[in-house]
């Protein structure tokens, strides 16, 4: 078990998160497949990670700083998208995720992570015909218009890739975590965590329908602000940042995490007098 003092005080957590732990549903919800993409870039002070703040009225962890991500859609495993995915085969995805002949397919989690990151940040982990990183929505109005159409369901992800003349860079994505939402929460997700490096200076757009803030920050600084109470986060985000904090360069982090085994983690959350305690199996 984790040490008994691994507790996050109430003031460092989104209010609704603490309330859901104190009043769990009578019948646990079935976890929905989801994917998250940790975007890394090189900064003046070392490797930086992108954190987005969810709106106060979000259905899941409102007000918390999170990595871009969301649910895996049925279309994420379509042949139209897999034909635009380089450096990763369905078989390789199955082996890495240890998820064989599943629905959704293992490779769909990778595609969903890339799609959600593009929708929520305007940053696409991909390559142009010239082998370059594509423009972001923050720097290219055409890319931003494509992103808007994709989010409004006026465009499929495959069509968005064609419009931007880009292919997905599956070879640049590393599988780094697997968290299942605790049974006490009314909304639960079976989430695969991935990580990828994007060019230095990459900027994110913020869609007010889902997010209110975007910040590039070193893992150590993010953890420090979380301790101070100015950057509210939930346990998977904190634990992932702790892993990343051992590395100064994005390439080193991706290499190390990409080689490491990825255990499935479903925490047990306990209300204490001072906050929420996290219990994990060894």
N, C-alpha and C positions, 0 to 999 in steps of 0.2 A: 504494500500500500504506500501511497505518498505520505510524506511527513504530515502530522496532524496540524502543523501551522501553515499549510498551504491553503490559505484562505484569502479571498478577495473581499475587502470591506465593501459594505453596501454602497457607499458614496462613489466607488470606482466602477460600478456596474450600471447598465441601463436599468431603470426602475422596474420595467415590466419583467425583466429577467428574474429578479429576486422574487417578484410576486408569483411568477409561474412555478418556481421551485417550492414555494410555501403552500401553493394550492394546486397540486397535480391533478390531471384528469382521471376519472375513475377507470377508463379504459385507454391504455397507451395508444397513441396514434401510430400508424404504420409509416416508417421512414420512407421518404421519397428520394429517388436517385438525384444527386446533385454534384456539381463540379465547381471547383474554385481555382483561379489562376493567380499565383503570386508573381507580380511583375517586379523585376529587379533592374536597376540601372546603376552605372557608376556615377558617383558624385564627388565633389571636392573633399568631403570628409570620409570617403569610402563608399561601400555599397549602400544603396538606398532601396527601400521597398515602398510600393504604393499602397496607401490605405485610404479607403473611401468611407465617409460617414453616412449611414442609413438615415432616412427621414424619421421623424418622431412617430409618424403614423404607419411605418412599415409593419408588415405582418410578422416579421421574424427579426429578433434582436434590434428593435427600433432604437435609434440614437447611438448605436455602437459603431466603432471604426472596424471595418472588415476588409478582406481582400475581395476583389471583383469575383462574382460567381452567381450561380443560380441553378435552377432545375435542368436536368437532362431532358431534352425534347425527343420525341420519336424520330423526328427528321434528322437528328444529329448523327444517326448511323446510316443515312441514305447513301446509296452508291454515288449520287451526284456530288456529295461532299468528299467521300473517300477518294474519288478520282482527282480531287484537288488538294489532297493531303500528301506531303512529301516527307520522307525520312521516318515513316512509321507505318507498319502494316497491321492489320487486324490481329494477326497471330502474335506479333511482338507486344501489342497492347494487352492481349489476354495473358501472356506470360508475365508481364510486369505487374499487372493488377491482380494476378492469380484469380482471374474471372473468366472461366471458359464456358462457351455456349450459353451465355446469360442474356437476359433481356432487361434493360438495354445492353448492347454489346459493349465490351471493354473499350473499344476504340471510340464509341460515342461519348464517353466521359471526357476524353481528350478534346474532341471536337466541341463539346458543350463548353468546356473551360475557355477555349479560344473564342468561341462565339460570344459568350457572356462578357468576356473581357473587352471585346470590341464594342459591344452594345453599351456597356457601362462606362468605358473610359475613352473610346475612340482610338485605342491603340490595338493594332492587329499584329500578332506574332506570325509573320509571313514573309514572303519574298516576291519581288517583282520579277519580270522576265529577265532583267539585268542582274538578278541575284541580290538586289539591295533590299533593305528594310523599307516597307511602304510608308508613305506619309501618314501622319496621324490626323484625326479629325480636328485637333486643336490648331493645326497649321495649314489645313487644306479644306476649304469650304466644300469641295466636291465630295471628299471622303465623309465629311460631316453630314452632308445631305443623304448619302447612301446609308449611313448609320441610322439616321432618322427614319428612313423608309423601312429599314430592317426592323427597327423597334416597333413601328406602326403596323407590322405584318403586311406591308405593301410590296415586300421584296423578300425572297428566301436568302439564306446565308450563301448558298451556292451562287445565286444571282448577284449578291453583293460582292463576292470575290471576283466574278467576271467583270462587274462594273469598275472595280478598282484595279483590274488586271493583276491580281495577286493570287498566290497559292499559299496554303497553310504550311507552316514550318513545324511539322510534327517532330522532326529530329531535334529541335531546339527545346523541347518540353520535357521536363523531368517529373516523374511521379514521386511525391515526397510525403504524403500523409493520407490517412483514412480515419475520419471521425464520424461517429453516429450520434445524433442528438440524444441526450439522456431521456429516459422514459417519462420524466416529470413534465416535459414541455409539451404544450398543445400542438405545436407544429414541429415535426421531426424530419431530419434529412440524413441520408446515407451519402456522405460527401467525400469525394476523392479530391485531394489537394495536389496541385501541380505547380511548377515554377518555371519561369523562362526569363531570359535577359532581353532587354530592349535597349536601343541606343541611348547613350548619355544625352541628357537634355530633353528626353521625351516628356511631353506634357499631356495631361489627361483633361478631358472635358467632363463636366459634371451635369448630369441630367437631373433636374429638380424633381422629376417624378419619382425617383428612387433614392437619390443621394443629395446631400447638402454641402459636402466638402470633399476635397481630395488633397492629400499631402504626401509628398515624397520625403522620406525620413529614414535615418539609419535605424537598424533594429535596436541598438542600444538606447538611442534617444527616444524611440517609441516606448520602450519598456520603462524608461525613466519617467516619461510623461504619464504613463498609465499609473505608475506608483504615486505620482503627485495628484492624480485624479482628473487631469485635463484631457486625457485621451482614453475614454471608456472603451473597453474591449472585453470579449468573452474568452473562455479558456482555450479553445483551439487556436485562436489568433495569438494569444500570449505565448503558448507553448511553441508555436511555429517560429515566432520572433526570437524566442530563446535559442532555438536550434540555429537560426540564421546569425545570431549575434556572435558566434564563434568564428565567423568568416568576414574578412575585410573586402574581398573581391567577389563579384557575382559568379565568375567562372569557377572559383574555388568552392563556393557554396553549392552550385549546381552539380559539380563533380562529386562532392562528398555525399550530398543527399541522394543523388541519383544512384549511388552504389549501395546505400544503406537499406536494410530490410524495412518494410513499412507495415507495422502491426495495426490491426483494427482496434480503435479506441472508442469505447462507449462509457463515458464517465458516469459516476454516481454523484449527484449533487446533494449536499446536506446544508440546511440552514443552521447557522451557529449564532450566538448572541451578537457577533461583530460583523458577520458577512456570510458568504457562501463558500463552503469547503468543497474541494474536489477530491474524489477518491478514485484511484485507478488500480486496476489489477497490475501485479508486477510484470 
